[in-house]
Amino acid sequence: IENERMAEAAARIAQLADELNQEDAPDADVLMIDYPEEGEPFSDKGKAPMDSDQLRVLQDALRQQQEDLER
């Protein structure tokens, strides 16, 4: 009788665990990446500048800082 109860409890635990796993994995957790369609304009908003742009921006910032220190 004890073994039967243990088997029933184990089956119930397995069923509950399966239900919990299904609840914990909602579709909202899937990462969706939106790519522009062919011919659509591509926005660079929020993206880091390219290396050549970074160098120019750094040079401009250093030049501005130097000018500010000379004043």
C-alpha positions as CSV (number, residue, x, y, z in Angstrom):
1,I,0.0,0.0,0.0
2,E,2.9,2.4,0.8
3,N,4.5,1.7,-2.5
4,E,1.2,2.5,-4.3
5,R,0.9,5.8,-2.5
6,M,4.5,6.7,-3.3
7,A,3.9,5.8,-7.0
8,E,0.7,8.0,-7.1
9,A,2.5,10.9,-5.4
10,A,5.4,10.6,-7.8
11,A,3.0,10.6,-10.8
12,R,1.2,13.6,-9.4
13,I,4.5,15.5,-8.8
14,A,5.6,14.7,-12.3
15,Q,2.3,16.0,-13.7
16,L,2.5,19.2,-11.6
17,A,6.1,19.8,-12.7
18,D,5.1,19.4,-16.3
19,E,2.3,21.9,-15.9
20,L,4.6,24.4,-14.1
21,N,7.2,24.0,-16.9
22,Q,4.5,24.9,-19.5
23,E,3.5,28.0,-17.5
24,D,7.1,29.1,-17.1
25,A,7.9,29.2,-20.8
26,P,5.5,31.8,-22.3
27,D,5.9,32.8,-25.9
28,A,6.7,36.4,-24.8
29,D,10.2,35.3,-23.8
30,V,11.2,34.6,-27.4
31,L,13.6,37.2,-28.8
32,M,12.3,38.6,-32.1
33,I,14.7,40.5,-34.4
34,D,13.2,42.9,-36.9
35,Y,15.2,43.2,-40.1
36,P,14.3,45.9,-42.7
37,E,12.6,44.6,-45.8
38,E,14.3,44.9,-49.2
39,G,14.3,48.5,-50.3
40,E,13.3,49.9,-46.8
41,P,15.5,52.6,-45.4
42,F,17.8,51.4,-42.7
43,S,18.0,53.4,-39.5
44,D,21.3,53.6,-37.6
45,K,19.5,55.2,-34.6
46,G,20.8,53.7,-31.4
47,K,23.8,52.0,-33.0
48,A,27.4,52.7,-32.2
49,P,29.3,54.6,-34.9
50,M,31.7,52.8,-37.2
51,D,35.4,52.8,-36.2
52,S,36.3,55.6,-38.7
53,D,33.4,57.7,-37.2
54,Q,34.6,56.9,-33.7
55,L,38.1,58.2,-34.5
56,R,36.7,61.4,-36.0
57,V,34.4,61.9,-33.0
58,L,37.4,61.4,-30.6
59,Q,39.6,63.8,-32.5
60,D,36.8,66.4,-32.5
61,A,36.3,66.0,-28.8
62,L,40.0,66.2,-28.0
63,R,40.3,69.3,-30.2
64,Q,37.3,70.9,-28.4
65,Q,38.8,70.0,-25.0
66,Q,42.1,71.6,-26.0
67,E,40.4,74.8,-27.2
68,D,38.4,75.0,-23.9
69,L,41.7,74.6,-21.9
70,E,43.3,77.4,-23.9
71,R,40.6,79.9,-23.0
